[in-house]
Amino acid sequence: FQETNEQKLFNIASELLHTEKAYVARLNLLDQVFCAKLMEEANKGTFPVDVVKNIFSNISSIHTFHSQFLLPDLEKRMGEWTSTPRIGDILQKLTPFLKMYGEYVKNFDTAMELLKHWTDRSPQFKAIIQEIQQSQEICGSLTLQHHMLEPVQRVPRYEMLLKDYLKKLSEDDPDRRDAEKSLEIIAMAATHSNSAIRKSENLKKLLEIYEMLGEEEDIVNPSNEFIKEGHILKLAARNTSAMERYLFLFNNMLLYCVPKFSLGGAKYTVRTRIGIDGMKVLETTNEDYPHTFQVSGKERILELQAFSLFSSEQDKADWLKAFQETIEIFQQKNESFKNALKEGEEVSVSVARSAELGKRAPRWIRDNEVTMCMKCKEPFNALTRRRHHCRACGYVVCWKCSDNKVALEYDGNKINKVCKDCFSILKGEGLTEGKKKGILEIEAAQFTGSSIMCGFLQYCERNKPWQKVWCVIPKKEAVVLYLYGAPQDVKAQCTIPLLGYSVDDSVRPADPAASFRLSQSKSIHSFAAESEEIKQRWLKVIRVAVTGEEPESPETNGSGLDNNNIQETSTDS
């Protein structure tokens, strides 16, 4: 019996529906179980609410789209397959939402670091996760980290199914055009996700090793890259006996381990952790024990013997090659960190501007355009952290970040206060490598110039006091609302992924005039505009964004910001 092309197309569509149902179940586990339980405990003050938000990023929006839009559409189509045998048009609806996956992938490393940090730091945090992992059948004995990899791997899965679908589709099929258009966009997103996929596969391996080591070694970190593992013999220093050991080689360290008895799979105890920094590997000769080599590090020297059921000589060559390549790559990266800025790294003062730094007077950022230091991001206050201006770049900084003085050419070579970055550049030292930016650390000004909508609104979450915030819906993330303290702040207070939110524009008695609310599950955000006209401009944009469509910019930006009315209230001494 040979399947017809029509049957093959039906089977591919059925597989898409089957895997989509399983995927939505995983998303529900992440959103409505893990995230909801942790958020419930965080609201009691056990650990910060922002930690939970930053771990799960926009998983709620991804879950909403797939459970309420894509999955129902696929189920309906499969029920009508006899009359409408096509899926290209449905998958085309997915393409505008790939931006959500970009945000999730971008935040993934941060999420893993936060998850590891708070699992170690908070017993309650760890207990909630373990309880869910042990009590939920859907977990399948997998960790939260494993489940959080699912969204990262989903887009390439769509690409694979679509390619298979198109192979079976005739050239004149009415669904071919939609399917090809969908594949083009999804394939591009999958290509952009390749780095994240490699990271996720690496992270899976780190989790496996973590479990093999009894969950005692701190190795589950995105910066750790697995290279090689295997059995090895260790030659004793005082006699000629050889003991069985096990090695795990990473991009930055070697774990030298002892096997231990276990009925539940391979388990090991770490005897020594040796850093790659300063490590040397030498091929050695031993008449009694062939295939030997020496690994010497700052922590310890190991005399090792390769052994294999097939070829011990080849096993030795493989280990030597792995060590030498790892050491070489580590040294190259280390040199690049010392000698130059990492390629592509964002710096607060661009290369173009640094050439003119100190030679011409800068544009000063106004005091009331920022609520936090534009260098260390600590919030300003009237007593201990007042506003100061860097005389070189014009940024508003705190006293700690402006505690440097240097001669500026535009001011007749007089000594002026400058921020630490400008001081380093003007002294010819270059900028030191900054820590990786978090998901909220995007400058408001960077978005404001290319936004669909931006402006001041009053904001209230739950029963907290109303506060004035600078709101931005950027063009490149048209379904995300960023909230800043002021238009020039370098870090957002929070983000709201708008997809799936309900909009309520009725005015409640206790709320200010021209108010509206965004709600999803137990999350409610209240806003109030300066006028009914500005409120309607915001609602016009938000009502489109919550459906997942990209809204258009209104004719007049309802910012309510009049630069001419902002007064300079500098507190510089």
Secondary structure, DSSP 8 states (H G I E B T S, - for coil): ----HHHHHHHHHHHHHHHHHHHHHHHHIIIIIIIHHHHHHHTTTSS-HHHHHHHHTTHHHHHHHIIIIIHHHHHHHHHTTTT----HHHHHTTGGGHHHHHHHHHHHHHHHHHHHHHHHH-HHHHHHHHHHHHH-GGGTT--HHHHHTHHHHHHHHHHHHHHHHHHHS-TT-TTHHHHHHHHHHHHHHHHHTHHHHHHHHHHHHHHHHHHHTTT-S----TT--EEEEEEEEEE-SSSS-EEEEEEEEESSEEEEEEEE--SSS-EEEEEEEEESTT-EEEE---SSS-SEEEEE-SS-EEEEE---SS-HHHHHHHHHHHHHHHHHHHHHHHHHHHHS--TT---SS-HHHHTTTTTS------GGG-SB-TTT--B--SSSS--EE-TTT--EE-TTTT-EEEEEGGGTTEEEEE-HHHHHHHTT----------TT---HHHHHTTEEEEEEEEEEETTS--EEEEEEEEGGGTTEEEEESSTT-SS-SEEEE-TT-EEE----TTS-SSEEEEEETTEEEEEE-SSHHHHHHHHHHHHHHTTT------SS-TT---GGG--------
